[in-house]
Amino acid sequence: MRYLVTSALPYINGIKHLGNLVGSMLPADCYARFLRQEGEEVLYICATDEHGAPAEIAALEAEQDVAAYCDEQYEIQAEIYRRFHLSFDYFGRSSSRQNHHLTRHIFERLDEAGFISEKTLTQLYSPEDGRFLPDRYVIGTCPHCGYERARGDQCEDCARLLDPSDLEEPRSALSGSRELEERESRHLFLRLGALEDRVRAWVEEQDQWPPLSRGTARKWLDEGLRDRCITRDLDWGVPVPKPGYEDKVFYVWFDAPIAYIAATREWAEAGGDPEAWRGWWQDGEDVHYSQFMGKDNLPFHTVMFPAALLGADEGWKLPDQVKGVHWLNYYGGKFSTSAGRGVFMDHALELYPADYWRYYLMANVPERSDSSFTWELFASAVNKDLAGTFGNFVHRVFQFCDAKFGREIPEGGAPGPAESELASRCGERLDAYRSAMREMEFRQAMRELRALWKLGNAYIDERAPWSALETDPDEARVTIRTCFNLIRLFAEAARPVVPDLADEVLTALRLDEEERSATLGEIGLSDLEGGRSFEPIPPVVEKVEEEDIERYEERFGS
């Protein structure tokens, strides 16, 4: 089995916050890293989502041409993701030549098959702006939850899908004008109703999806699928290849998911094998495809995108798993750039290494319900788990051995019953950790990882080599040698989540590339033998101080 992994495309307008990171890209990255570590063939694909009204609005605010704005923002985002150690095999762009081609191709297939219809819509027009206002150019009050800045396509507060005409007190997102007129405009629709039976049959087969993903798809289906408009009165986007629609582009939610395929095509062309993408998307019987996204993206990925691929009828690979994630809020409220509330990825990296954030977020993935970031929870995860459990064990073993035996793993003595019991308990925890990671139960996986780390501290405390050194030096040697093997195991297990910290420890152990390529199941507690040299290192994790928490709460708004 080969593993295709995609995470929801981050939108091009600005640096993303921690909720965006934990909602799709980070869990996908940890999963992809884990599978590679297990010896699996993995392709992890992502891209920036660059079309639609928000890109045009952001470019206008920045006083830039929209294409130049997207070029600049792409480089900024790519660098941030590199610094967060996101291990994309390819990070593409929805504005690419490949995505333009594939979007037009899939549309033409749907049109030929009769799944495209034409309708005249009454749309809002702003005389002050001199243009039609596509859905995201209209903001107003959501009729369902009362959120006052709901967009014309979806309320980001309650996630309900909307049309601009649904909004109360609508106004232009460009000028703020409330003097809006209704005018007619001709548009193309994807006939979701005609594809409903195919989509329903496919969804009913997905018994491995988490309840959030399955429930969202079924809710849409049970309410009955409505035909969905897939064109917009915009200049920036994929032009519509149909006579009479030369002044329109495709709706961003039509072309953006197709960018998963297009970015894979970009990857193939960059790698010198232009047709390699087809083996993942059209000849993929041996491919397991997992998507990662926040809950607001689920309707499009569980219904609309699959409907388009099913209607195109070219054997496109549909997702086997859709990992939907609830929202991470900031002290119970939403992250907000305009209000200066919450931690964004660039600011996070100014404060602490990427691995601190990666661990905290993975230990608190909002898998079952929305959750809130607090500085107290962040400090607890870093101080108690990374520093107090993992980091403390690593430091005390290195320090003790350097002081008592020198800079080589001690020789002498033979493992006994205590080591056999330890190996058994580590094996149980490791099996549970690996199972949770494969099943994408990340909070459970982090609990198992913490429990694994705690075994090391419990073992060294119980064996007390500092005392055994006086009464039974060989027992002390066995204990410390076993602890070095535990350090290797702990770092390898943690490497998908905290790759920098793990590599720092493994480098200090002077493991070569062959040793680092071992799968977790191949690592034993006697593999690192006595006489092997190591390089002492300072504490690998620094604690978050109380005074820093107070300062950050004031700076980022709690």
MARGU-998481 format. One line per 3 residues: number of its first residue (from 1); their letters; for each residue y, z, x of C-alpha. Coordinates in nm, 4 decimals. Each point is the difference from the previous one (the first is absolute). Layout:
% MARGU-998481
NUM) a) Y/Z/X ~ ... $
***
This chain:
% MARGU-998481
1) mry) 0.0000/0.0000/0.0000 ~ 0.3514/-0.0854/0.1174 ~ 0.2998/0.1988/-0.1212 $
4) lvt) 0.3257/-0.1520/-0.1211 ~ 0.2796/0.2548/-0.0439 ~ 0.3468/-0.0612/-0.1442 $
7) sal) 0.2835/0.2397/-0.0754 ~ 0.2770/-0.0639/-0.2501 ~ 0.2746/-0.2106/0.1520 $
10) pyi) 0.3037/0.2104/0.0950 ~ 0.3131/-0.1453/-0.1508 ~ 0.2435/-0.1509/0.2454 $
13) ngi) 0.3108/0.1926/-0.1061 ~ 0.0222/0.2885/0.2440 ~ -0.2150/0.2477/0.1867 $
16) khl) -0.2669/0.1666/-0.2104 ~ -0.0318/0.3733/-0.0676 ~ -0.3017/0.2277/0.0468 $
19) gnl) -0.1119/-0.0578/-0.3590 ~ -0.0248/-0.3742/0.0642 ~ -0.1944/0.0666/0.3194 $
22) vgs) -0.2613/0.2302/-0.1545 ~ -0.0186/-0.2128/-0.3148 ~ -0.1635/-0.2985/0.1667 $
25) mlp) 0.0402/-0.0801/0.3697 ~ -0.1113/0.3257/0.1620 ~ -0.3218/0.0580/-0.2001 $
28) adc) -0.0907/-0.3661/0.0520 ~ 0.0613/0.0352/0.3725 ~ -0.2122/0.3151/0.0351 $
31) yar) -0.2789/-0.1650/-0.1998 ~ 0.0132/-0.3158/0.2127 ~ 0.0038/0.2028/0.3228 $
34) flr) -0.2953/0.2076/-0.1188 ~ -0.2053/-0.3076/-0.0891 ~ 0.0711/-0.1582/0.3392 $
37) qeg) -0.1072/0.3244/0.1632 ~ -0.3253/-0.0207/-0.1950 ~ -0.0636/-0.3421/0.1528 $
40) eev) 0.0948/-0.2033/-0.3092 ~ 0.1794/-0.3351/0.0033 ~ 0.3391/0.0626/-0.1608 $
43) lyi) 0.3023/-0.2123/-0.0861 ~ 0.3086/0.2019/-0.1016 ~ 0.2759/-0.2175/-0.1460 $
46) cat) 0.3502/0.0803/-0.1185 ~ 0.3373/-0.1753/-0.0280 ~ 0.3569/0.0557/-0.1098 $
49) deh) 0.0803/-0.0840/-0.3628 ~ 0.3153/-0.2091/0.0351 ~ 0.0669/-0.1843/-0.3240 $
52) gap) 0.1636/0.1055/-0.3232 ~ 0.3259/0.1456/-0.1139 ~ 0.0032/0.3153/0.2184 $
55) aei) 0.0033/-0.2108/0.3170 ~ 0.2941/-0.2029/-0.1291 ~ 0.1853/0.3134/-0.1080 $
58) aal) -0.0610/0.1742/0.3328 ~ 0.1173/-0.3084/0.1911 ~ 0.3158/-0.0178/-0.2104 $
61) eae) 0.0730/0.3656/0.0688 ~ -0.0558/-0.0607/0.3728 ~ 0.2208/-0.3114/-0.0180 $
64) qdv) -0.2783/-0.2113/0.1501 ~ -0.1809/-0.3181/-0.0896 ~ -0.3226/0.1094/-0.1685 $
67) aay) -0.2279/-0.1815/0.2468 ~ 0.1834/0.1519/0.2986 ~ -0.0127/0.3417/-0.1676 $
70) cde) -0.3774/-0.0294/-0.0448 ~ -0.0475/-0.1133/0.3601 ~ 0.1854/0.3048/0.1265 $
73) qye) -0.1684/0.2477/-0.2328 ~ -0.3449/-0.1364/0.0805 ~ 0.0465/0.0802/0.3695 $
76) iqa) 0.1322/0.3473/-0.0813 ~ -0.2946/0.0800/-0.2259 ~ -0.2596/-0.1448/0.2367 $
79) eiy) 0.1312/0.2209/0.2819 ~ -0.0057/0.3135/-0.2177 ~ -0.3605/-0.0684/-0.1008 $
82) rrf) -0.0968/-0.0578/0.3626 ~ 0.1487/0.3377/0.0916 ~ -0.1998/0.1612/-0.2808 $
85) hls) -0.3132/-0.1567/0.1547 ~ -0.0872/-0.2102/-0.3059 ~ -0.2778/-0.2212/0.1320 $
88) fdy) 0.0544/-0.3187/-0.2001 ~ -0.2091/-0.2894/0.1251 ~ 0.2860/-0.2081/-0.1300 $
91) fgr) 0.3354/0.0897/-0.1535 ~ 0.1385/-0.3071/-0.1726 ~ 0.2792/-0.0945/-0.2392 $
94) sss) -0.0053/-0.1112/-0.3618 ~ 0.2715/-0.2549/0.0847 ~ -0.2341/-0.1803/0.2391 $
97) rqn) -0.0851/-0.3686/-0.0207 ~ -0.3607/0.0986/-0.0688 ~ 0.0934/0.2111/-0.3013 $
100) hhl) 0.2226/-0.2719/-0.1439 ~ -0.2901/-0.2440/0.0272 ~ -0.2659/0.2301/-0.1483 $
103) trh) 0.2242/0.1196/-0.2838 ~ 0.0735/-0.3576/-0.1070 ~ -0.3691/-0.0905/0.0346 $
106) ife) -0.1235/0.2871/-0.2179 ~ 0.2702/-0.0735/-0.2578 ~ -0.1046/-0.3655/-0.0164 $
109) rld) -0.3643/0.1007/-0.0478 ~ 0.0998/0.2311/-0.2856 ~ 0.2191/-0.2684/-0.1544 $
112) eag) -0.2781/-0.2594/0.0169 ~ -0.2400/0.2479/-0.1639 ~ 0.2395/0.0606/-0.2907 $
115) fis) 0.0986/0.3555/0.0909 ~ 0.3727/-0.0735/0.0290 ~ 0.2301/-0.0296/-0.3004 $
118) ekt) 0.3689/-0.0746/-0.0456 ~ 0.2349/0.2066/-0.2108 ~ 0.3695/0.0187/-0.0611 $
121) ltq) 0.1292/0.3490/0.0610 ~ 0.3174/0.1667/-0.1051 ~ 0.1280/0.1574/0.3198 $
124) lys) 0.2930/0.2102/0.0976 ~ 0.2847/-0.1892/0.1616 ~ 0.2916/0.1612/0.1794 $
127) ped) 0.3277/-0.1951/-0.0286 ~ 0.1503/0.2277/0.2651 ~ -0.2780/-0.0914/0.2470 $
130) grf) -0.0233/-0.3591/-0.1267 ~ -0.3789/-0.0002/-0.0201 ~ -0.3120/0.0924/-0.1905 $
133) lpd) -0.1257/0.3467/0.0800 ~ -0.3745/0.0045/0.0761 ~ -0.1765/0.3244/-0.0821 $
136) ryv) 0.0810/0.1910/0.3184 ~ 0.3638/-0.1016/-0.0245 ~ 0.0203/0.2081/-0.3180 $
139) igt) -0.0060/0.3790/0.0011 ~ 0.0264/0.2390/-0.2911 ~ -0.1622/0.2935/-0.1773 $
142) cph) -0.3770/-0.0074/-0.0453 ~ -0.0883/0.0168/-0.3717 ~ -0.3176/0.1954/0.0787 $
145) cgy) 0.1107/0.2773/0.2366 ~ 0.3804/-0.0161/0.0017 ~ 0.0316/-0.0765/0.3712 $
148) era) 0.3519/-0.1392/0.0393 ~ -0.0611/-0.2413/0.2888 ~ -0.3075/-0.1802/-0.1258 $
151) rgd) -0.0357/-0.3613/0.1143 ~ -0.0451/-0.2882/-0.2377 ~ -0.3622/-0.0535/0.1047 $
154) qce) -0.1313/0.3555/0.0443 ~ 0.1174/0.3589/-0.0215 ~ -0.0614/0.1594/0.3363 $
157) dca) 0.0037/0.3440/-0.1630 ~ -0.2774/-0.0410/-0.2587 ~ -0.1495/-0.3272/0.1343 $
160) rll) 0.0123/-0.1723/-0.3419 ~ 0.0439/-0.3771/0.0164 ~ 0.3168/-0.1239/-0.1664 $
163) dps) 0.2039/-0.3042/-0.0901 ~ 0.3780/0.0078/0.0461 ~ 0.0386/-0.0084/-0.3776 $
166) dle) -0.1883/0.3311/-0.0230 ~ 0.2670/0.1883/0.1943 ~ 0.2629/0.2096/-0.1712 $
169) epr) 0.3589/-0.0465/0.1208 ~ -0.0916/-0.2880/0.2363 ~ 0.2386/-0.0935/0.2807 $
172) sal) 0.0123/-0.2382/0.2935 ~ -0.1494/0.1327/0.3214 ~ 0.2447/-0.2232/0.1867 $
175) sgs) 0.3355/0.0858/-0.1502 ~ -0.0814/0.2852/-0.2362 ~ 0.1438/-0.2052/-0.2859 $
178) rel) -0.1155/0.0928/-0.3496 ~ 0.1535/-0.3152/-0.1473 ~ -0.3276/-0.1905/-0.0180 $
181) eer) -0.0822/-0.2976/-0.2198 ~ -0.3288/-0.1365/-0.1268 ~ -0.0701/-0.3606/0.0969 $
184) esr) -0.3106/-0.2173/-0.0058 ~ -0.2019/-0.0999/0.3087 ~ -0.3327/-0.1818/0.0303 $
187) hlf) -0.2796/0.1814/0.1915 ~ -0.3683/-0.0178/0.0909 ~ -0.2548/0.2614/-0.1038 $
190) lrl) -0.3431/0.0992/0.1258 ~ -0.2225/0.0094/-0.3073 ~ -0.1529/0.3421/0.0624 $
193) gal) -0.1264/0.0132/-0.3568 ~ -0.2177/-0.3049/0.0616 ~ -0.1424/0.1693/0.3115 $
196) edr) -0.0513/0.3427/-0.1555 ~ -0.3756/-0.0291/-0.0535 ~ -0.0601/-0.1035/0.3617 $
199) vra) 0.2157/0.2812/0.1329 ~ -0.1611/0.2583/-0.2280 ~ -0.3514/-0.1033/0.1023 $
202) wve) 0.0947/0.0307/0.3649 ~ 0.1750/0.3381/-0.0427 ~ -0.2991/0.1441/-0.1853 $
205) eqd) -0.2152/-0.0755/0.3059 ~ 0.2212/0.2135/0.2269 ~ -0.1687/0.3368/-0.0388 $
208) qwp) 0.0999/0.1107/0.3525 ~ 0.3731/-0.0081/-0.0618 ~ 0.1777/0.3380/-0.0170 $
211) pls) 0.0994/0.1155/-0.3505 ~ 0.3678/-0.0850/0.0550 ~ -0.0710/-0.3653/0.0804 $
214) rgt) -0.2659/-0.0482/-0.2660 ~ 0.2042/0.1802/-0.2642 ~ 0.3095/-0.2113/0.0685 $
217) ark) -0.1931/-0.3262/-0.0336 ~ -0.1756/0.1091/-0.3171 ~ 0.3248/0.1195/-0.1558 $
220) wld) 0.1546/-0.3428/0.0532 ~ -0.3060/-0.1721/-0.1398 ~ -0.0324/0.2318/-0.2999 $
223) egl) 0.3632/-0.0636/-0.0922 ~ -0.0687/-0.3745/0.0144 ~ 0.1257/-0.2273/0.2742 $
226) rdr) 0.3243/-0.1784/-0.0665 ~ 0.0957/-0.3251/0.1657 ~ 0.2149/0.0760/0.3035 $
229) cit) 0.3055/-0.1953/0.1124 ~ -0.0516/-0.1181/0.3592 ~ 0.3313/-0.1781/0.0686 $
232) rdl) 0.3495/0.1296/0.0654 ~ 0.3532/-0.1416/0.0132 ~ 0.0445/0.0733/0.3703 $
235) dwg) 0.0659/-0.1982/0.3151 ~ -0.2148/0.2067/0.2387 ~ -0.3753/-0.0306/-0.0394 $
238) vpv) -0.2808/-0.2537/-0.0290 ~ 0.1319/-0.3118/-0.1787 ~ -0.1895/-0.0971/-0.3158 $
241) pkp) -0.1816/-0.3344/0.0457 ~ 0.0495/-0.1270/-0.3533 ~ 0.2527/-0.2493/-0.1379 $
244) gye) 0.2818/0.1671/-0.1843 ~ -0.0310/0.3252/0.1938 ~ 0.1681/-0.1038/0.3221 $
247) dkv) 0.2641/0.2727/-0.0394 ~ -0.2562/0.2803/-0.0292 ~ -0.2341/0.1942/0.2278 $
250) fyv) -0.3177/0.1945/-0.0667 ~ 0.0127/0.3614/-0.1115 ~ -0.0507/0.2244/0.3010 $
253) wfd) -0.3050/0.1650/-0.1590 ~ -0.1658/-0.3407/-0.0229 ~ 0.0439/-0.0997/0.3647 $
256) api) -0.0082/0.3424/0.1728 ~ -0.3736/0.0772/-0.0466 ~ -0.0839/-0.3549/0.1060 $
259) ayi) 0.1655/0.0961/0.3293 ~ -0.3114/0.2053/0.0833 ~ -0.1872/-0.3284/0.0209 $
262) aat) 0.2889/-0.1805/0.1674 ~ 0.0399/0.2696/0.2669 ~ -0.3710/-0.0343/0.0742 $
265) rew) 0.0599/-0.3702/0.0405 ~ 0.2884/0.0788/0.2371 ~ -0.2406/0.2246/0.1964 $
268) aea) -0.2567/-0.2793/0.0205 ~ 0.2525/-0.2564/0.1200 ~ 0.1457/0.2433/0.2551 $
271) ggd) -0.3516/0.0622/0.1298 ~ -0.0722/-0.3682/0.0550 ~ -0.2556/-0.0370/-0.2810 $
274) pea) 0.2065/-0.1283/-0.2970 ~ -0.2880/0.0057/-0.2490 ~ -0.1261/0.3520/0.0839 $
277) wrg) 0.1876/0.1482/-0.2971 ~ -0.2322/-0.1728/-0.2447 ~ -0.2937/0.2073/0.1227 $
280) wwq) 0.1776/0.3093/-0.1283 ~ 0.1433/-0.1355/-0.3245 ~ -0.2220/-0.2842/-0.1230 $
283) dge) -0.3323/0.0324/0.1810 ~ -0.0077/0.3762/-0.0084 ~ -0.3305/0.1034/-0.1556 $
286) dvh) -0.0433/0.2424/0.2906 ~ 0.3589/0.1278/-0.0277 ~ 0.0933/0.3363/-0.1518 $
289) ysq) 0.3670/-0.0179/-0.1012 ~ 0.2094/0.3180/-0.0423 ~ 0.3599/0.0128/-0.1197 $
292) fmg) 0.2321/0.3000/0.0443 ~ 0.3139/0.0581/-0.2071 ~ 0.2185/0.2390/-0.1954 $
295) kdn) -0.0638/0.0401/-0.3704 ~ 0.2995/-0.2118/-0.1031 ~ -0.1643/-0.3038/0.1621 $
298) lpf) -0.3356/0.0441/-0.1727 ~ 0.0609/-0.2130/-0.3129 ~ 0.0761/-0.3070/0.2079 $
301) htv) -0.2951/0.0477/0.2366 ~ -0.2620/0.0923/-0.2585 ~ 0.0986/-0.2533/-0.2673 $
304) mfp) 0.2656/-0.2592/0.0820 ~ -0.1048/-0.1058/0.3520 ~ -0.3739/-0.0063/-0.0855 $
307) aal) 0.0811/-0.2022/-0.3138 ~ 0.1791/-0.2613/0.2090 ~ -0.2886/-0.0250/0.2475 $
310) lga) -0.2602/-0.0138/-0.2764 ~ 0.1967/-0.2686/-0.1806 ~ 0.0374/-0.2060/0.3185 $
313) deg) -0.3815/0.0007/0.0130 ~ -0.0517/-0.0660/0.3709 ~ -0.2264/0.2911/0.0863 $
316) wkl) 0.2828/0.2213/0.1246 ~ -0.1044/0.3428/0.1229 ~ 0.0946/0.2752/-0.2469 $
319) pdq) 0.0335/0.3642/0.1063 ~ -0.3092/0.2169/0.0052 ~ 0.2106/0.3141/0.0261 $
322) vkg) 0.3554/0.0707/-0.1123 ~ 0.1204/0.3300/0.1442 ~ 0.2898/0.0996/-0.2209 $
325) vhw) 0.2123/0.2920/0.1157 ~ 0.2390/0.2168/-0.2000 ~ 0.3549/0.0631/0.1183 $
328) lny) 0.1100/0.2290/0.2787 ~ 0.3315/0.1473/-0.1072 ~ 0.2511/0.2048/0.1966 $
331) ygg) 0.0232/0.3603/-0.1236 ~ -0.0892/-0.1206/-0.3486 ~ 0.2599/-0.2781/-0.0079 $
334) kfs) -0.0092/-0.3595/0.1113 ~ 0.0846/-0.1176/0.3484 ~ 0.3430/-0.1603/-0.0192 $
337) tsa) 0.1910/-0.2004/0.2586 ~ 0.3241/0.0094/-0.1984 ~ -0.0166/0.3771/-0.0533 $
340) grg) -0.1081/0.0688/0.3589 ~ -0.3063/0.1844/-0.1247 ~ -0.3356/-0.0101/0.1745 $
343) vfm) -0.1446/-0.1071/0.3329 ~ -0.0142/-0.3676/0.0927 ~ -0.2249/-0.1370/0.2697 $
346) dha) 0.2654/-0.0544/0.2667 ~ 0.1362/0.3532/-0.0398 ~ -0.3522/0.1425/0.0051 $
349) lel) -0.0633/-0.1522/0.3419 ~ 0.3261/0.1460/0.1310 ~ -0.1295/0.3488/-0.0778 $
352) ypa) -0.3711/0.0074/0.0868 ~ -0.2731/-0.2262/0.1398 ~ -0.1627/-0.2404/-0.2437 $
355) dyw) -0.3310/0.1873/0.0077 ~ 0.1564/0.3145/-0.1476 ~ 0.1096/-0.2012/-0.3021 $
358) ryy) -0.3250/-0.1938/-0.0198 ~ -0.2073/0.3178/-0.0122 ~ 0.2211/0.1784/-0.2508 $
361) lma) 0.0115/-0.2989/-0.2339 ~ -0.3739/-0.0685/0.0148 ~ -0.0744/0.3670/-0.0669 $
364) nvp) 0.2246/-0.0213/-0.3065 ~ -0.0647/-0.3484/-0.1425 ~ 0.0928/0.0198/-0.3712 $
367) ers) -0.3398/-0.1234/-0.1157 ~ -0.0340/0.1954/-0.3268 ~ 0.3619/0.0485/-0.1058 $
370) dss) 0.3554/-0.0207/0.1276 ~ 0.0769/0.2440/0.2795 ~ 0.3127/0.1137/0.1817 $
373) ftw) 0.0975/-0.0002/0.3626 ~ 0.1468/0.3285/0.1217 ~ 0.0916/0.0969/0.3523 $
376) elf) -0.2041/0.3169/-0.0386 ~ -0.3165/-0.1992/-0.0734 ~ 0.0728/-0.2350/0.2876 $
379) asa) 0.0474/0.2914/0.2400 ~ -0.3195/0.1653/-0.1227 ~ -0.2062/-0.3160/0.0583 $
382) vnk) 0.1389/-0.0455/0.3517 ~ -0.0005/0.3656/0.1050 ~ -0.3263/0.1199/-0.1525 $
385) dla) -0.2165/-0.3107/0.0254 ~ 0.1230/-0.2252/0.2802 ~ 0.1401/0.2699/0.2289 $
388) gtf) -0.1895/0.3112/-0.1037 ~ -0.3483/-0.1434/-0.0482 ~ -0.0395/-0.3319/0.1835 $
391) gnf) 0.2683/0.0401/0.2669 ~ -0.0768/0.3644/0.0678 ~ -0.3696/-0.0684/0.0581 $
394) vhr) 0.0717/-0.2876/0.2371 ~ 0.2539/0.2001/0.2012 ~ -0.2041/0.3187/0.0351 $
397) vfq) -0.3103/-0.1881/0.1206 ~ 0.1921/-0.2082/0.2555 ~ 0.1970/0.3019/0.1188 $
400) fcd) -0.3007/0.2327/0.0291 ~ -0.2141/-0.2531/0.1840 ~ 0.2811/-0.0900/0.2417 $
403) akf) 0.0534/0.3692/0.0803 ~ -0.3656/0.1032/0.0338 ~ -0.1958/-0.3105/0.1027 $
406) gre) 0.2580/-0.2481/0.1255 ~ 0.0677/-0.3510/-0.1282 ~ -0.3607/-0.0955/-0.0626 $
409) ipe) -0.2214/0.0719/-0.2975 ~ -0.2246/0.2845/0.1230 ~ -0.3635/-0.0630/0.0901 $
412) gga) -0.2858/0.2431/-0.0518 ~ -0.1924/0.1601/-0.2822 ~ -0.1669/-0.1667/-0.2992 $
415) pgp) 0.1049/-0.0149/-0.3679 ~ -0.1723/0.2566/-0.2195 ~ -0.0329/0.0927/-0.3675 $
418) aes) 0.3748/0.0483/-0.0417 ~ 0.0654/-0.3556/0.1135 ~ -0.2765/-0.1367/-0.2225 $
421) ela) 0.1478/0.1757/-0.3021 ~ 0.3469/-0.1243/0.0929 ~ -0.1251/-0.3583/0.0285 $
424) src) -0.1589/0.0259/-0.3438 ~ 0.3161/0.1368/-0.1611 ~ 0.2155/-0.2620/0.1705 $
427) ger) -0.2363/-0.2702/-0.1220 ~ 0.0337/0.1192/-0.3592 ~ 0.3788/0.0043/0.0160 $
430) lda) 0.0126/-0.3348/0.1745 ~ -0.2253/-0.1594/-0.2604 ~ 0.2198/0.1359/-0.2783 $
433) yrs) 0.3128/-0.1253/0.1777 ~ -0.1405/-0.3478/0.0540 ~ -0.1186/-0.0195/-0.3606 $
436) amr) 0.3409/0.1043/-0.1349 ~ 0.1771/-0.2554/0.2194 ~ -0.2283/-0.2811/-0.1179 $
439) eme) 0.0554/0.1034/-0.3599 ~ 0.3775/0.0158/0.0605 ~ 0.0150/0.3646/-0.1035 $
442) frq) 0.2564/0.0765/0.2651 ~ 0.1018/0.3535/-0.0888 ~ -0.3662/0.0990/0.0015 $
445) amr) -0.0443/-0.1788/0.3327 ~ 0.2862/0.2017/0.1496 ~ -0.1550/0.3222/-0.1293 $
448) elr) -0.3239/-0.0919/0.1731 ~ 0.1882/-0.0872/0.3192 ~ 0.1723/0.3406/-0.0011 $
451) alw) -0.3320/0.1716/-0.0611 ~ -0.1494/-0.1900/0.2938 ~ 0.2835/0.1134/0.2285 $
454) klg) -0.0446/0.3614/-0.1123 ~ -0.3607/-0.0042/0.1173 ~ 0.1239/-0.0335/0.3572 $
457) nay) 0.2294/0.3016/-0.0166 ~ -0.2713/0.2074/-0.1705 ~ -0.2558/-0.1025/0.2653 $
460) ide) 0.2126/0.0880/0.3024 ~ 0.1090/0.3292/-0.1560 ~ -0.3599/0.0961/-0.0733 $
463) rap) -0.1330/-0.1047/0.3422 ~ 0.2985/0.1554/0.1827 ~ -0.0478/-0.1751/0.3363 $
466) wsa) 0.2667/0.2231/0.1568 ~ -0.2374/0.2936/-0.0497 ~ -0.3211/-0.1922/0.0716 $
469) let) 0.1461/-0.1061/0.3340 ~ -0.0546/0.3566/0.1232 ~ -0.3488/0.0556/-0.1465 $
472) dpd) -0.1577/-0.3470/-0.0285 ~ 0.1994/-0.2726/0.1835 ~ -0.2422/-0.2749/-0.1070 $
475) ear) 0.0576/0.0854/-0.3653 ~ 0.3744/-0.0306/0.0586 ~ -0.0529/-0.3381/0.1654 $
478) vti) -0.2078/-0.1270/-0.2928 ~ 0.2637/0.1210/-0.2460 ~ 0.2869/-0.1733/0.1796 $
481) rtc) -0.2008/-0.3189/0.0512 ~ -0.0831/-0.0028/-0.3707 ~ 0.3669/0.0571/-0.0811 $
484) fnl) 0.0989/-0.3068/0.1993 ~ -0.2466/-0.2026/-0.2045 ~ 0.1482/0.1508/-0.3164 $
487) irl) 0.3465/-0.1066/0.1141 ~ -0.1232/-0.3548/0.0382 ~ -0.1628/0.0071/-0.3436 $
490) fae) 0.3079/0.1542/-0.1653 ~ 0.2359/-0.2542/0.1558 ~ -0.2214/-0.2958/-0.0886 $
493) aar) -0.0357/0.1180/-0.3596 ~ 0.3767/0.0421/-0.0251 ~ 0.0869/-0.3302/0.1674 $
496) pvv) 0.0399/-0.2058/-0.3227 ~ 0.2628/0.2508/-0.1181 ~ 0.1704/0.1182/0.3221 $
499) pdl) -0.0642/-0.2804/0.2492 ~ 0.2590/0.1081/0.2580 ~ -0.1165/0.3608/0.0156 $
502) ade) -0.3623/-0.1091/0.0163 ~ 0.0662/-0.2485/0.2795 ~ 0.1904/0.2621/0.1988 $
505) vlt) -0.2998/0.2336/-0.0152 ~ -0.2582/-0.2709/0.0704 ~ 0.2050/-0.1211/0.2968 $
508) alr) 0.0076/0.3552/0.1385 ~ -0.3802/0.0007/-0.0271 ~ 0.0013/-0.3274/0.1968 $
511) lde) -0.2198/-0.1849/-0.2456 ~ -0.0477/-0.3668/0.0801 ~ 0.0142/-0.2832/-0.2537 $
514) eer) -0.3749/-0.0016/-0.0585 ~ -0.0014/0.3708/-0.0756 ~ 0.2960/-0.0396/-0.2337 $
517) sat) -0.1762/-0.2767/-0.1913 ~ -0.2822/0.2326/-0.1117 ~ -0.0206/0.0570/-0.3737 $
520) lge) 0.0326/0.3550/-0.1302 ~ -0.3711/0.0109/-0.0755 ~ -0.0803/-0.0783/0.3625 $
523) igl) 0.1947/0.2911/0.1521 ~ -0.2085/0.3005/0.1019 ~ 0.1007/0.3451/0.1211 $
526) sdl) -0.1646/-0.0487/0.3393 ~ 0.1282/-0.3482/0.0841 ~ 0.2750/0.1159/0.2383 $
529) egg) -0.1972/0.1478/0.2868 ~ 0.0911/0.2570/0.2589 ~ 0.1836/-0.1192/0.3092 $
532) rsf) 0.2205/-0.2405/-0.1921 ~ 0.3689/0.0332/0.0881 ~ 0.2831/0.0359/-0.2506 $
535) epi) 0.3787/0.0065/0.0078 ~ 0.1649/0.3173/-0.1355 ~ 0.2673/-0.0656/-0.2614 $
538) ppv) 0.2671/0.2192/-0.1610 ~ -0.0326/0.0994/-0.3672 ~ -0.0347/-0.3269/-0.1907 $
541) vek) 0.1866/0.1138/-0.3134 ~ 0.3325/0.1839/-0.0237 ~ 0.0651/0.2191/-0.3009 $
544) vee) 0.2694/-0.0564/-0.2614 ~ 0.2461/0.2881/0.0276 ~ 0.1365/0.1948/-0.2957 $
547) edi) 0.3627/-0.0718/0.0899 ~ -0.0805/-0.3712/0.0050 ~ -0.1308/0.0169/-0.3572 $
550) ery) 0.3277/0.1473/-0.1222 ~ 0.1989/-0.2639/0.1855 ~ -0.2104/-0.2863/-0.1411 $
553) eer) 0.0232/0.1319/-0.3551 ~ 0.3765/-0.0113/0.0265 ~ 0.0089/-0.3398/0.1717 $
556) fgs) -0.2412/-0.1835/-0.2290 ~ 0.0829/0.1743/-0.3262 ~ -0.2519/0.2240/-0.1716 $
***
